[in-house]
Amino acid sequence: MYLSKIFAPRLREVPQDAETISGQLMLRAGLLRKSASGIYTYLNLGLRVKQRIEEIVRQEMDSHGAQEILMPLLMPAEPWQATGRWDLYGDEMFKLTDRKGRSFCLGPTHEELVTSVVGSERHSYKELPQRMRSWSRLSSAVSAIPTRNCRSTCITSPTSIGMRFAPGMALFEAVSSR
């Protein structure tokens, strides 16, 4: 396809509602358009960039033995209530009730669900560890990318930092170097 045919309207001025520099640059470059606060529509070039990033992350995650799974956006309340995070999130979590009275949420993360799924299938310590990754369609982000501030891991000592984060940090460095 010719560049002249691609729908990528570029902006000369910085949009008033763009808060971050990266957001300003992506809006001005015609990669995406803001639908609402934190909600964006990917235009053709932005979608191509996003797909390329996903491809790079998939390749690196595969090379480190991570298995891809696809998890639902709408999650039952039970795993969240079991961990206590149902109440901890409070009004920040989008919650709803179906016509039969069952509670659900649009899960901000997948830790509770992946723990219940994998936990119910593992029968021996010999089957561990398992590395799973899941693409979040809600935020169009990779939920399994290790970050430098891994909130869900409990750090007890400086030596545990190295032991817990070494594989994840190697993966993080491999992805970010590409």
Backbone bond lengths (Angstrom), bond angles and torsions (degrees), N, CA, C in turn:
res aa  C-N    CA-C-N  psi(-1)  N-CA   C-N-CA  omega(-1)  CA-C   N-CA-C  phi
1 M - - - 1.441 - - 1.527 108.78 -
2 Y 1.316 115.32 139.08 1.461 120.93 179.05 1.521 110.91 -73.51
3 L 1.318 116.28 144.08 1.452 121.12 178.85 1.529 110.87 -59.51
4 S 1.316 116.79 -33.13 1.461 120.41 -179.62 1.531 112.12 -68.20
5 K 1.334 117.93 -18.76 1.465 122.33 -178.94 1.529 112.93 -93.66
6 I 1.335 118.20 -13.14 1.456 121.54 -177.24 1.523 109.97 -76.66
7 F 1.317 115.79 134.34 1.461 121.18 176.30 1.529 108.23 -80.50
8 A 1.303 115.99 99.53 1.467 122.51 178.98 1.523 108.36 -147.19
9 P 1.328 116.40 71.73 1.462 119.00 -178.43 1.532 111.31 -66.19
10 R 1.317 115.17 119.55 1.457 120.93 -179.42 1.517 109.74 -93.98
11 L 1.317 115.09 151.21 1.462 121.21 -178.58 1.518 109.98 -111.39
12 R 1.307 116.94 140.51 1.461 120.83 177.17 1.526 111.50 -83.74
13 E 1.315 115.63 -36.15 1.467 121.08 -176.99 1.523 110.49 -100.31
14 V 1.310 115.85 152.85 1.454 121.47 175.76 1.530 108.61 -73.46
15 P 1.341 118.35 127.12 1.464 120.13 179.11 1.525 111.39 -62.47
16 Q 1.322 116.46 143.08 1.457 122.28 -177.64 1.531 112.58 -62.90
17 D 1.329 116.35 -37.87 1.461 119.51 -174.31 1.527 114.02 -88.20
18 A 1.321 118.25 -0.82 1.465 120.94 177.68 1.523 109.19 -77.66
19 E 1.334 115.73 121.11 1.455 120.65 -173.19 1.523 113.41 -93.06
20 T 1.322 117.75 -39.01 1.458 120.67 -177.00 1.520 110.57 -101.18
21 I 1.301 115.37 157.74 1.466 120.18 178.55 1.520 110.19 -64.75
22 S 1.333 116.84 -41.44 1.467 119.29 179.47 1.523 110.58 -62.70
23 G 1.336 117.22 -40.37 1.458 120.75 177.44 1.507 112.27 -63.64
24 Q 1.328 116.54 -41.00 1.460 121.17 177.77 1.524 110.51 -61.26
25 L 1.330 116.32 -45.44 1.464 119.92 -178.39 1.525 112.14 -65.92
26 M 1.345 117.13 -40.98 1.464 119.66 179.83 1.522 111.75 -67.42
27 L 1.333 116.75 -37.64 1.463 119.70 176.66 1.518 110.97 -66.62
28 R 1.319 116.56 -45.47 1.471 120.36 -179.10 1.524 112.09 -65.89
29 A 1.338 117.33 -32.64 1.467 120.81 -178.76 1.521 112.90 -78.58
30 G 1.328 117.37 -8.76 1.463 119.60 179.62 1.510 112.94 81.15
31 L 1.335 117.58 23.84 1.459 120.44 178.87 1.518 111.93 -82.55
32 L 1.326 116.75 -32.34 1.457 120.43 -178.49 1.512 110.37 -154.93
33 R 1.330 115.07 169.50 1.455 122.29 176.27 1.517 107.76 -134.12
34 K 1.317 115.28 142.88 1.454 121.44 -178.18 1.524 109.91 -80.09
35 S 1.338 116.17 127.44 1.460 121.46 175.76 1.519 110.78 -94.03
36 A 1.323 116.01 -42.49 1.465 123.71 176.97 1.526 106.14 -157.55
37 S 1.297 117.16 177.67 1.453 120.53 -179.00 1.530 110.44 -58.74
38 G 1.318 116.97 115.60 1.459 122.40 180.00 1.513 114.92 79.80
39 I 1.325 118.37 2.52 1.466 122.34 -179.26 1.519 108.26 -119.42
40 Y 1.330 116.36 123.10 1.455 121.00 -175.18 1.524 111.38 -127.27
41 T 1.306 115.73 150.47 1.452 123.40 171.84 1.520 106.99 -102.15
42 Y 1.327 115.91 122.39 1.459 119.50 177.92 1.525 108.82 -80.12
43 L 1.309 116.07 125.44 1.459 120.51 173.16 1.526 107.90 -85.02
44 N 1.323 116.99 177.33 1.461 121.69 -172.31 1.529 112.71 -52.55
45 L 1.323 118.20 -52.65 1.461 120.18 -177.36 1.523 111.49 -66.39
46 G 1.324 117.53 -39.34 1.450 121.55 178.14 1.519 112.10 -63.65
47 L 1.340 115.88 -39.33 1.457 120.28 178.02 1.524 110.18 -65.91
48 R 1.306 117.60 -39.50 1.466 120.69 178.15 1.526 111.41 -64.06
49 V 1.318 116.72 -40.94 1.471 121.03 177.35 1.524 109.48 -63.76
50 K 1.319 116.75 -45.90 1.466 121.54 179.43 1.526 111.02 -60.00
51 Q 1.323 117.50 -44.37 1.461 121.31 179.86 1.531 111.47 -65.46
52 R 1.316 117.03 -36.15 1.464 120.57 178.15 1.525 110.69 -67.45
53 I 1.322 116.79 -40.77 1.466 120.63 177.28 1.527 109.94 -63.71
54 E 1.343 116.86 -43.56 1.463 120.51 177.38 1.523 110.75 -59.77
55 E 1.326 117.42 -40.49 1.462 121.59 179.21 1.527 111.11 -62.84
56 I 1.316 117.22 -43.50 1.470 121.27 178.69 1.523 110.33 -63.84
57 V 1.317 116.87 -45.95 1.468 120.56 -179.81 1.519 110.20 -63.79
58 R 1.332 118.00 -42.60 1.466 120.92 177.80 1.527 111.18 -59.11
59 Q 1.331 117.16 -45.68 1.464 120.29 179.98 1.524 111.13 -60.19
60 E 1.322 116.73 -45.49 1.463 120.03 -179.26 1.525 111.44 -68.72
61 M 1.323 117.34 -40.64 1.462 120.09 178.83 1.524 110.29 -65.35
62 D 1.337 117.64 -40.85 1.464 120.89 176.48 1.520 111.31 -61.33
63 S 1.335 116.21 -40.63 1.467 119.28 -179.13 1.527 111.77 -67.94
64 H 1.331 117.85 -18.83 1.461 121.96 177.17 1.533 111.92 -101.45
65 G 1.327 117.13 11.32 1.453 121.25 173.69 1.514 116.44 81.98
66 A 1.315 118.47 16.89 1.467 120.42 179.01 1.527 109.54 -82.29
67 Q 1.320 115.54 138.57 1.455 121.30 179.60 1.526 108.97 -103.02
68 E 1.320 115.82 132.19 1.469 119.66 -178.19 1.515 110.58 -85.57
69 I 1.318 115.34 133.99 1.457 122.47 173.33 1.522 107.44 -130.52
70 L 1.311 116.50 155.22 1.462 121.43 177.58 1.513 107.77 -114.23
71 M 1.313 115.83 119.29 1.450 121.46 -176.37 1.527 109.70 -109.76
72 P 1.331 116.70 152.94 1.468 119.45 -177.89 1.524 111.97 -73.04
73 L 1.316 115.67 153.48 1.461 120.83 174.16 1.523 110.56 -76.58
74 L 1.312 115.79 -39.18 1.458 122.24 -179.24 1.523 107.95 -88.63
75 M 1.329 116.01 117.84 1.465 120.70 -174.18 1.514 110.98 -119.43
76 P 1.343 116.90 148.07 1.458 119.79 176.00 1.526 110.74 -68.96
77 A 1.302 116.22 155.65 1.463 121.56 -176.56 1.523 113.07 -73.59
78 E 1.329 118.05 -26.39 1.463 121.36 -171.26 1.529 114.17 -55.08
79 P 1.344 120.61 -49.69 1.469 118.03 179.67 1.531 112.41 -62.28
80 W 1.303 117.26 -34.50 1.464 121.42 179.89 1.525 110.56 -71.78
81 Q 1.313 117.26 -38.42 1.464 120.49 177.97 1.523 111.07 -68.74
82 A 1.333 116.92 -35.61 1.467 121.13 179.91 1.524 111.86 -62.80
83 T 1.330 117.42 -34.08 1.463 120.46 -179.99 1.519 112.84 -90.09
84 G 1.332 117.01 -10.46 1.455 120.49 -179.59 1.513 113.94 86.42
85 R 1.326 117.20 -2.27 1.457 119.32 -178.00 1.529 112.71 -80.90
86 W 1.320 118.34 -11.32 1.466 121.61 175.13 1.527 109.71 -60.11
87 D 1.323 115.93 -47.18 1.461 120.70 178.71 1.524 111.89 -80.60
88 L 1.324 116.46 -30.91 1.460 120.74 -178.69 1.530 111.46 -63.18
89 Y 1.333 117.11 -40.87 1.463 120.65 177.77 1.527 111.81 -68.44
90 G 1.312 116.52 -32.66 1.462 120.66 177.86 1.523 112.49 60.93
91 D 1.320 115.52 -132.34 1.462 121.42 -176.80 1.521 112.81 -76.32
92 E 1.316 117.68 -9.12 1.463 120.66 -179.41 1.525 111.77 -72.70
93 M 1.324 117.44 -22.82 1.461 121.56 -179.79 1.525 109.43 -94.11
94 F 1.327 115.89 134.28 1.460 121.20 177.70 1.525 108.16 -77.10
95 K 1.323 116.75 113.36 1.461 122.78 -177.51 1.523 109.89 -117.00
96 L 1.329 115.26 148.73 1.454 119.72 177.22 1.516 109.90 -149.86
97 T 1.315 115.02 164.08 1.453 122.13 179.28 1.514 108.09 -124.48
98 D 1.338 116.29 134.06 1.468 118.90 179.54 1.527 110.35 -82.36
99 R 1.307 116.31 -179.86 1.467 120.39 -174.88 1.526 112.96 -68.65
100 K 1.337 117.65 -14.87 1.461 121.08 177.46 1.529 112.10 -96.67
101 G 1.340 115.86 4.09 1.455 120.02 176.60 1.515 115.42 88.60
102 R 1.321 117.98 5.66 1.460 121.12 179.15 1.523 109.47 -81.47
103 S 1.318 116.16 141.06 1.466 121.63 -178.96 1.517 110.77 -92.62
104 F 1.339 115.39 140.13 1.458 123.51 178.14 1.523 108.79 -137.33
105 C 1.315 115.66 168.82 1.462 120.65 174.50 1.524 109.45 -146.85
106 L 1.324 115.08 158.72 1.454 120.27 166.99 1.519 104.92 -87.93
107 G 1.313 115.86 103.53 1.456 120.55 -171.47 1.518 113.37 -66.72
108 P 1.323 116.59 125.84 1.467 119.48 176.36 1.523 112.50 -71.67
109 T 1.335 116.97 -24.62 1.466 122.78 175.69 1.520 107.65 -140.38
110 H 1.323 116.14 173.02 1.460 119.75 -178.64 1.528 113.09 -115.22
111 E 1.330 118.41 11.32 1.463 119.49 -176.03 1.526 112.54 -57.78
112 E 1.318 117.05 -46.24 1.461 120.24 -177.64 1.527 111.42 -62.08
113 L 1.305 116.60 -44.40 1.459 120.30 -176.18 1.525 112.00 -71.36
114 V 1.310 117.89 -43.82 1.466 119.79 -179.56 1.525 110.20 -67.09
115 T 1.325 117.37 -33.64 1.463 120.34 177.69 1.517 110.72 -65.94
116 S 1.326 117.47 -42.13 1.464 119.56 179.83 1.530 111.21 -70.38
117 V 1.325 117.68 -37.97 1.475 120.38 179.99 1.518 110.86 -67.76
118 V 1.318 116.96 -52.06 1.467 120.46 -177.81 1.521 110.24 -70.24
119 G 1.334 117.22 -38.54 1.457 120.53 -179.75 1.510 113.40 -62.42
120 S 1.320 117.17 -33.96 1.463 119.83 -179.97 1.528 112.35 -76.46
121 E 1.318 117.45 -16.18 1.466 121.25 -177.51 1.526 113.48 -102.08
122 R 1.318 118.78 -18.49 1.459 122.37 -179.12 1.516 108.95 -84.92
123 H 1.346 116.73 128.02 1.456 120.52 -177.67 1.523 112.51 -115.60
124 S 1.316 117.29 -10.86 1.450 120.63 -177.45 1.529 109.79 -146.58
125 Y 1.319 115.58 149.11 1.458 119.90 176.48 1.520 111.40 -64.21
126 K 1.341 117.11 -20.17 1.467 120.99 -179.90 1.527 111.86 -68.22
127 E 1.330 117.23 -19.12 1.461 121.68 178.52 1.517 112.37 -85.14
128 L 1.326 116.62 -1.17 1.462 121.84 -178.44 1.518 110.15 -107.39
129 P 1.298 121.72 156.96 1.461 126.39 -0.77 1.525 111.76 -82.89
130 Q 1.299 115.49 159.85 1.461 123.65 174.90 1.518 107.87 -120.50
131 R 1.312 117.55 138.47 1.460 121.85 174.27 1.519 108.18 -111.11
132 M 1.311 115.01 121.11 1.460 121.22 179.86 1.520 108.54 -119.38
133 R 1.313 114.87 152.30 1.460 119.54 173.32 1.517 107.42 -138.71
134 S 1.309 114.86 149.25 1.456 120.17 -178.97 1.510 108.61 -141.15
135 W 1.313 116.93 134.12 1.456 121.71 176.20 1.506 107.68 -88.86
136 S 1.295 116.12 130.81 1.459 120.63 179.00 1.522 108.86 -92.94
137 R 1.305 117.19 114.69 1.464 121.28 179.42 1.519 111.20 -75.81
138 L 1.348 116.77 -22.36 1.449 120.46 -178.70 1.520 111.46 -68.25
139 S 1.320 115.99 -48.09 1.459 118.99 -176.51 1.511 112.50 -103.43
140 S 1.341 116.85 -0.75 1.463 121.91 -177.98 1.514 111.36 54.46
141 A 1.306 114.93 38.89 1.453 120.18 178.91 1.517 108.49 -127.29
142 V 1.285 114.90 164.57 1.445 120.02 177.55 1.516 107.33 -92.90
143 S 1.325 115.78 119.13 1.456 117.70 -176.82 1.513 112.20 -82.79
144 A 1.322 117.55 -13.26 1.462 119.11 -176.87 1.517 113.17 -98.24
145 I 1.317 118.72 1.86 1.454 119.44 178.48 1.526 108.59 -68.55
146 P 1.324 117.92 125.49 1.459 118.09 177.35 1.520 110.00 -69.08
147 T 1.293 116.30 135.76 1.457 120.48 178.31 1.514 109.16 -113.97
148 R 1.289 116.34 166.05 1.460 120.16 -177.57 1.527 112.40 -72.39
149 N 1.306 118.13 -13.17 1.465 120.40 179.07 1.523 110.20 -121.25
150 C 1.325 116.95 54.59 1.463 122.15 -177.28 1.522 109.42 -57.41
151 R 1.334 116.78 101.38 1.455 122.43 -173.65 1.514 112.90 -73.12
152 S 1.320 118.61 -27.19 1.450 119.47 -172.93 1.525 112.70 -84.76
153 T 1.318 119.08 -3.14 1.446 121.74 -179.37 1.517 109.60 -102.15
154 C 1.310 115.87 132.49 1.458 120.71 179.76 1.525 109.08 -88.98
155 I 1.312 117.10 123.58 1.459 121.61 179.98 1.524 107.66 -101.71
156 T 1.325 116.43 123.11 1.455 119.79 -177.47 1.519 112.76 -106.59
157 S 1.314 117.90 -25.19 1.459 120.04 -179.79 1.515 108.84 -155.45
158 P 1.350 117.37 163.58 1.467 119.37 178.74 1.523 112.91 -59.64
159 T 1.339 118.49 -32.49 1.461 118.88 179.47 1.519 111.40 -71.58
160 S 1.346 116.57 -30.04 1.464 118.22 178.97 1.517 111.49 -69.79
161 I 1.326 116.65 -24.93 1.461 119.50 177.24 1.520 109.57 -61.10
162 G 1.324 116.20 -50.03 1.457 120.24 -179.71 1.509 112.51 -63.09
163 M 1.335 116.50 -41.32 1.458 119.88 -177.89 1.520 111.20 -69.39
164 R 1.330 118.07 -38.33 1.463 120.52 -175.99 1.524 112.66 -81.21
165 F 1.317 116.93 -35.90 1.452 119.78 -172.30 1.518 114.72 -100.25
166 A 1.314 119.39 -9.58 1.469 120.57 -175.81 1.529 112.25 -56.92
167 P 1.346 119.68 -51.26 1.473 118.08 178.79 1.527 112.43 -63.42
168 G 1.324 116.61 -41.34 1.460 120.38 -179.81 1.515 112.25 -66.30
169 M 1.328 116.56 -39.44 1.459 120.00 -179.49 1.526 110.72 -68.90
170 A 1.334 117.54 -36.70 1.462 119.94 176.30 1.523 110.06 -61.80
171 L 1.323 116.88 -41.40 1.460 121.36 177.32 1.507 111.20 -66.17
172 F 1.321 116.96 -43.95 1.478 121.96 178.01 1.520 110.32 -58.32
173 E 1.323 117.18 -46.29 1.469 121.00 179.62 1.531 111.32 -63.85
174 A 1.331 117.31 -39.51 1.469 120.58 179.55 1.520 111.32 -64.29
175 V 1.328 117.18 -43.09 1.462 121.09 -179.90 1.519 110.60 -67.85
176 S 1.336 117.01 -46.38 1.460 119.88 -175.78 1.522 112.75 -71.81
177 S 1.336 118.34 -21.84 1.467 119.64 178.87 1.532 112.34 -76.67
178 R 1.336 116.53 -18.72 1.462 120.12 -179.29 1.500 108.70 -85.98
